[in-house]
Amino acid sequence: MKAVYITEQGGPEVLQFGERPDPVADDDQVLVRIRASAVNRFDLNARSGDNRVQVAMPRILGEDLAGEVLEVGPLAAGRVEVGQRVLVDPRIPCWHCTPCLEDRDEDCESRVDIGVQLDGGSAEMVAVPFRNVFPIPESLSFAEAAAIPVVFKTAWRMLVTKARVQPGETVLIHAIGSGVGSAAFQIAKFFGCHILVTAGADWKLERAADEGAHEGLNYAENDVWPDLVMAFTGDRGADIVIDSVGESLWEGSFRSLARQGRFVTCGVTSGHRVSLHLGQMFVNGTEIMGVGGFRAEEFATVMKLVENGTFKGVVAREFPLQDAADAHRLMESRDFYGKIVLVP
């Protein structure tokens, strides 16, 4: 089969397009013909080695994918059907370690991930466990489906599991043009929140406004955006801040939080070291949290909302699989809104 893979880490030029062995499904797996594969920030880190990400070589990249079931292993019979349109949860817990048996599979001791420890979605086919496969509605394109798994499971865990979002709360979402930002926006709308968004380009804020954002702030051109957050909220601040940027927005985020506010982070693209005023934290009851892994039941809940049409992936642009290097360069430029998708 054709695939995009790496044999060394480096810039986009290390991505190779060529033949790799066809995958073979085990008894508890299904074979999926991939119709679309979304690019994630982690794919860039796996390719480059940034943030100390290491992968065994050669490795086919790509955590997110959607396609059609080609073959079904005997243990998956009756659970998945040949020809079914599906997307794949890329996270594979072991299901037998102590955390898994205690329903804490986000702490699985032997977890593996598609596109990291296992070959991923930047290919024509992949073999995955049947329990990681979810049906997708006909109303959803393969590209929209591939744009769902990583960012929606991240945004759901941030807003719902960690921050315990409540209807009517004020949510500040940084980097609205990112995959996580666009997913968090849909979830916050689902909960009926008052939504403030930030971005480094006005056109992204205008698009978010068209889709229902209440206020938009350009953090690249306006150093006083935290003051504007306070003004927009009547000097109260945001109940929840969703951040995937890191150091450059930390101080402003902390200043923008309401009493009993919750800050949740899933990324450090601008740096990871920050200073923290502990006095203000304990006086205001501030909670600072990281994503801390994912739980299978969380994604199952997300998929119920995908199946009924509540959520769908936001596709910025599609590239042919052989142009994966150009897709990676676009993601590095940050000049997009939603998810970048590769199409075999």
C-alpha positions as CSV (number, residue, x, y, z in Angstrom):
1,M,0.0,0.0,0.0
2,K,1.0,3.7,-0.4
3,A,1.8,5.5,2.8
4,V,3.6,8.6,4.3
5,Y,6.3,7.5,6.7
6,I,9.6,8.6,8.3
7,T,12.9,6.8,8.8
8,E,14.5,9.8,10.6
9,Q,13.3,12.9,12.4
10,G,13.6,16.4,11.0
11,G,11.7,18.9,8.9
12,P,8.8,18.2,6.5
13,E,11.4,17.0,4.0
14,V,11.9,13.8,5.9
15,L,8.4,12.7,5.1
16,Q,8.5,9.9,2.6
17,F,5.7,8.7,0.3
18,G,6.0,5.2,-1.0
19,E,5.2,1.5,-0.5
20,R,4.8,-0.1,2.9
21,P,3.6,-3.6,3.7
22,D,-0.2,-4.1,3.7
23,P,-1.5,-4.5,7.3
24,V,-3.1,-7.8,8.4
25,A,-6.0,-7.8,10.9
26,D,-5.7,-10.0,14.0
27,D,-8.6,-11.9,15.3
28,D,-9.8,-8.9,17.4
29,Q,-9.2,-6.3,14.8
30,V,-10.7,-4.8,11.7
31,L,-9.0,-3.7,8.5
32,V,-10.0,-0.2,7.4
33,R,-9.5,1.3,4.0
34,I,-8.5,4.9,4.9
35,R,-10.4,7.7,3.1
36,A,-9.1,10.6,5.1
37,S,-6.5,11.3,7.8
38,A,-6.2,14.5,9.8
39,V,-2.9,16.1,10.8
40,N,-2.3,16.9,14.5
41,R,0.3,18.9,16.3
42,F,1.6,15.6,17.7
43,D,2.3,14.4,14.1
44,L,4.6,17.4,13.7
45,N,6.4,16.6,17.0
46,A,6.8,12.9,16.0
47,R,8.2,13.9,12.7
48,S,10.6,16.6,14.1
49,G,11.4,15.1,17.5
50,D,10.2,18.3,19.3
51,N,9.1,18.0,22.9
52,R,11.3,14.9,23.1
53,V,8.8,12.8,21.1
54,Q,10.5,9.6,20.0
55,V,9.0,7.0,17.7
56,A,10.4,3.7,16.4
57,M,11.5,3.8,12.7
58,P,10.2,3.4,10.2
59,R,6.8,4.7,11.3
60,I,3.7,5.7,9.4
61,L,2.4,8.9,11.0
62,G,-1.2,9.9,11.6
63,E,-3.4,9.5,14.7
64,D,-6.7,10.5,13.2
65,L,-8.4,8.5,10.4
66,A,-11.8,7.6,8.8
67,G,-12.7,5.1,6.2
68,E,-14.5,1.9,5.3
69,V,-14.2,-1.5,6.9
70,L,-12.6,-4.0,4.5
71,E,-12.2,-7.1,6.7
72,V,-13.5,-8.1,10.2
73,G,-11.6,-10.5,12.5
74,P,-13.5,-13.4,14.0
75,L,-13.7,-11.8,17.5
76,A,-15.2,-8.7,15.9
77,A,-17.9,-10.5,14.0
78,G,-21.3,-9.0,14.8
79,R,-19.9,-5.9,16.2
80,V,-18.5,-4.3,13.0
81,E,-19.7,-4.9,9.5
82,V,-17.7,-5.0,6.2
83,G,-18.4,-1.8,4.3
84,Q,-19.3,0.2,7.4
85,R,-18.2,3.9,7.4
86,V,-16.1,4.4,10.5
87,L,-13.7,6.6,12.3
88,V,-11.0,5.3,14.8
89,D,-10.1,6.3,18.3
90,P,-6.3,6.2,18.1
91,R,-5.7,5.5,21.8
92,I,-5.5,1.8,22.6
93,P,-5.5,0.9,26.4
94,C,-4.5,-2.6,27.4
95,W,-7.7,-3.2,29.4
96,H,-6.0,-5.5,31.9
97,C,-3.7,-3.4,34.1
98,T,-4.9,-2.1,37.4
99,P,-5.9,1.4,36.2
100,C,-7.9,-0.1,33.3
101,L,-9.7,-2.5,35.6
102,E,-10.5,0.4,37.9
103,D,-12.1,2.4,35.1
104,R,-9.1,4.7,35.0
105,D,-7.9,3.8,31.5
106,E,-6.4,7.3,31.1
107,D,-3.7,6.0,33.4
108,C,-3.2,2.7,31.5
109,E,0.3,1.3,32.1
110,S,0.6,-0.3,28.7
111,R,-1.3,2.1,26.4
112,V,-0.2,2.4,22.7
113,D,-1.3,5.0,20.2
114,I,-1.9,4.7,16.5
115,G,0.7,6.8,14.6
116,V,3.1,6.6,17.5
117,Q,3.8,3.1,18.8
118,L,1.8,1.6,15.9
119,D,1.6,2.6,12.2
120,G,-1.0,5.3,11.7
121,G,-3.5,6.8,9.3
122,S,-1.3,8.5,6.7
123,A,-1.7,5.4,4.5
124,E,-4.3,3.6,2.4
125,M,-5.1,0.9,5.0
126,V,-4.7,0.2,8.8
127,A,-5.6,-2.6,11.2
128,V,-7.1,-1.6,14.5
129,P,-8.9,-3.2,17.4
130,F,-12.7,-3.5,16.8
131,R,-13.5,-1.7,20.0
132,N,-11.7,1.4,18.7
133,V,-14.0,1.7,15.7
134,F,-17.1,3.9,15.7
135,P,-19.7,4.3,13.0
136,I,-20.2,7.7,11.4
137,P,-23.4,9.0,9.9
138,E,-23.9,9.4,6.1
139,S,-24.2,13.2,6.7
140,L,-20.6,13.3,7.7
141,S,-17.8,13.3,5.1
142,F,-14.8,11.2,5.6
143,A,-12.7,14.4,6.0
144,E,-15.1,15.8,8.6
145,A,-15.0,12.5,10.5
146,A,-11.2,12.3,10.4
147,A,-11.1,15.8,11.9
148,I,-12.9,14.6,15.1
149,P,-11.0,12.1,17.3
150,V,-8.0,13.7,18.9
151,V,-9.3,17.3,19.1
152,F,-12.8,16.4,20.3
153,K,-11.6,14.0,22.9
154,T,-9.1,16.6,24.1
155,A,-11.7,19.5,24.2
156,W,-14.4,17.3,25.9
157,R,-12.0,16.2,28.6
158,M,-10.8,19.8,29.1
159,L,-14.3,21.4,29.3
160,V,-16.5,18.6,30.7
161,T,-14.3,16.2,32.7
162,K,-11.7,18.6,34.1
163,A,-13.4,22.0,34.1
164,R,-16.9,20.7,34.9
165,V,-18.5,23.2,32.6
166,Q,-22.0,24.4,33.4
167,P,-24.7,26.0,31.2
168,G,-24.4,29.7,31.0
169,E,-20.8,29.9,32.2
170,T,-18.3,32.2,30.4
171,V,-15.6,30.2,28.5
172,L,-12.5,31.8,27.0
173,I,-11.1,29.7,24.2
174,H,-7.6,30.5,23.0
175,A,-6.4,29.8,19.4
176,I,-9.9,29.4,18.0
177,G,-8.5,28.5,14.6
178,S,-6.8,25.4,16.0
179,G,-8.4,21.9,16.0
180,V,-8.9,21.9,19.7
181,G,-10.2,25.5,19.7
182,S,-12.8,24.7,17.0
183,A,-13.9,21.6,18.9
184,A,-14.1,23.4,22.3
185,F,-16.2,26.0,20.6
186,Q,-18.8,23.4,19.5
187,I,-18.8,21.9,23.0
188,A,-19.2,25.2,24.7
189,K,-22.1,26.1,22.4
190,F,-23.7,22.7,23.2
191,F,-23.6,23.7,26.9
192,G,-25.1,27.1,26.2
193,C,-22.0,29.0,27.4
194,H,-21.0,32.7,26.8
195,I,-18.0,32.2,24.6
196,L,-15.0,34.5,24.2
197,V,-12.3,33.5,21.7
198,T,-8.8,34.6,20.8
199,A,-6.6,34.2,17.7
200,G,-3.6,35.8,16.1
201,A,-5.5,36.8,13.0
202,D,-8.7,38.9,12.6
203,W,-10.1,36.6,9.8
204,K,-10.3,33.8,12.3
205,L,-12.1,35.9,14.8
206,E,-14.6,37.0,12.1
207,R,-15.3,33.4,11.2
208,A,-15.8,32.5,14.9
209,A,-18.2,35.5,15.2
210,D,-20.2,34.2,12.2
211,E,-20.5,30.9,14.0
212,G,-21.7,32.3,17.2
213,A,-18.8,33.6,19.3
214,H,-19.8,36.5,21.5
215,E,-16.5,38.3,21.5
216,G,-13.2,37.9,19.7
217,L,-9.7,39.2,20.8
218,N,-6.6,39.3,18.7
219,Y,-3.7,38.5,21.0
220,A,-1.1,39.2,18.4
221,E,-2.1,42.8,18.0
222,N,-3.5,43.7,21.3
223,D,-1.5,43.4,24.6
224,V,-4.4,44.5,26.7
225,W,-6.7,41.6,25.7
226,P,-7.0,40.4,29.4
227,D,-8.4,43.9,30.2
228,L,-10.9,43.5,27.4
229,V,-11.9,40.1,28.8
230,M,-12.7,41.7,32.2
231,A,-14.6,44.5,30.4
232,F,-16.7,42.1,28.4
233,T,-17.5,40.2,31.6
234,G,-18.3,43.1,33.8
235,D,-15.0,42.8,35.7
236,R,-15.9,39.3,36.7
237,G,-13.6,37.3,34.4
238,A,-14.0,34.0,32.6
239,D,-15.2,30.9,34.5
240,I,-13.0,28.6,32.3
241,V,-10.0,29.2,30.1
242,I,-9.1,26.6,27.5
243,D,-5.5,26.9,26.4
244,S,-3.3,25.1,23.9
245,V,-0.7,27.9,23.4
246,G,1.2,28.0,26.6
247,E,3.7,30.5,28.0
248,S,2.9,33.5,25.8
249,L,-0.8,33.6,26.9
250,W,-0.3,32.4,30.5
251,E,-0.1,35.7,32.4
252,G,-3.1,37.1,30.6
253,S,-5.1,33.9,31.1
254,F,-4.4,34.0,34.8
255,R,-5.5,37.6,35.0
256,S,-8.7,36.8,33.0
257,L,-10.0,34.2,35.4
258,A,-13.0,34.8,37.6
259,R,-13.0,33.7,41.3
260,Q,-13.2,29.9,41.4
261,G,-12.1,30.0,37.8
262,R,-10.7,26.9,36.1
263,F,-7.7,27.0,33.7
264,V,-7.1,23.8,31.6
265,T,-4.1,23.3,29.3
266,C,-3.4,20.9,26.5
267,G,-0.5,22.5,24.7
268,V,2.7,24.5,25.0
269,T,3.4,25.6,21.4
270,S,4.7,29.0,22.7
271,G,6.7,27.6,25.6
272,H,6.1,25.7,28.8
273,R,7.7,27.7,31.7
274,V,5.6,30.2,33.5
275,S,5.5,32.0,36.9
276,L,2.6,31.5,39.2
277,H,1.3,33.8,42.0
278,L,0.3,31.2,44.6
279,G,-1.3,33.9,46.9
280,Q,-3.8,34.9,44.2
281,M,-4.4,31.3,43.4
282,F,-5.5,30.2,46.9
283,V,-7.3,33.5,47.6
284,N,-9.4,33.2,44.4
285,G,-9.8,29.5,44.5
286,T,-8.2,29.1,41.1
287,E,-7.9,25.6,39.6
288,I,-5.1,24.9,37.2
289,M,-5.3,21.6,35.3
290,G,-3.8,19.6,32.5
291,V,-5.6,17.1,30.3
292,G,-3.8,14.2,31.9
293,G,-4.8,11.5,29.3
294,F,-8.1,10.3,27.9
295,R,-10.8,7.9,29.0
296,A,-12.6,5.6,26.5
297,E,-16.0,6.4,27.9
298,E,-15.5,10.1,27.3
299,F,-14.9,9.5,23.6
300,A,-17.9,7.2,23.4
301,T,-20.0,10.1,24.7
302,V,-18.6,12.4,22.1
303,M,-19.4,9.9,19.4
304,K,-23.1,9.7,20.4
305,L,-23.2,13.5,19.9
306,V,-21.4,13.1,16.5
307,E,-23.9,10.4,15.4
308,N,-26.9,12.6,16.2
309,G,-25.4,15.5,14.3
310,T,-24.5,17.8,17.2
311,F,-20.8,17.8,16.5
312,K,-18.8,17.5,13.3
313,G,-15.2,18.0,12.3
314,V,-14.1,21.4,10.9
315,V,-11.9,20.9,7.8
316,A,-9.6,23.7,6.8
317,R,-8.1,22.1,3.7
318,E,-7.5,18.8,2.1
319,F,-4.2,17.6,0.6
320,P,-3.5,14.4,-1.5
321,L,-1.5,12.0,0.7
322,Q,1.6,12.4,-1.4
323,D,1.6,16.1,-0.5
324,A,1.9,15.5,3.3
325,A,4.9,17.7,3.5
326,D,2.9,20.7,2.3
327,A,0.2,19.8,4.8
328,H,2.8,19.9,7.6
329,R,4.1,23.2,6.4
330,L,0.7,24.7,6.4
331,M,0.1,23.5,10.0
332,E,3.4,25.0,11.0
333,S,2.3,28.4,9.5
334,R,-0.9,28.4,11.6
335,D,-2.7,30.1,8.7
336,F,-5.7,27.8,8.8
337,Y,-9.0,27.3,10.7
338,G,-9.9,23.8,11.8
339,K,-8.2,20.6,10.7
340,I,-5.8,19.8,7.8
341,V,-6.7,16.5,6.2
342,L,-4.8,14.1,4.0
343,V,-6.7,12.1,1.4
344,P,-5.3,8.9,0.0
